[in-house]
Amino acid sequence: MGAGSRRPDRSLQIVRNRYNAQSIHGFHTIFVPGAEAVGSMTASEARDEFSDIINRVAFGRERVVIRRRGKELVAVIPIEDLRLLEHLEAEEEERIDLAEAQKILEDPTEERIPWERIKAEMGR
C-alpha cells in the first residue's frame, strides 16, 4: 500500500436489512431476503481487493459480482454455491432426458429396436 492509500476497515459489520442497498468501501451491496449479501464492483476494484474478495466469499459466504464498463461480467461465489448449481444443473439435464425418453416411448410411430439387434450391430 502506498503512503497516501487508505485500507478499508475490514471489521465493518454489514447490517442485513430486507431490500436495503448501500455502498460500503466501494462495494455496492444488495440485500436479498433469504440469501447472503451480493456485492458488486468494477474489475479494477476487484483486482485491487482480490484477497479480500476471496476471504469475503470463502468465509463470509458473500457473492461478489464483477463489472466491466457497467456490465456484469463474472461472479465469485462460495464453493458450496457452485456445487449446488452443478447439482441442480445435473438434475435438470436428467429431468429433460427422462421427459424426452418418455415422449419417444409414447410415440406410436417411433420404431422399436430390440436390444439383441443393437448388441449384434455393435459386434457384441
Secondary structure, DSSP 8 states (H G I E B T S, - for coil): --TT-----TT------TT-EEEETTEEEE--TTS--EEEEEHHHHHHTHHHHHHHHHHH--EEEEEETTEEEEEE--HHHHHHHHHHHHHHHHHHHHHHHHHHHH-TTS----HHHHHHHTT-
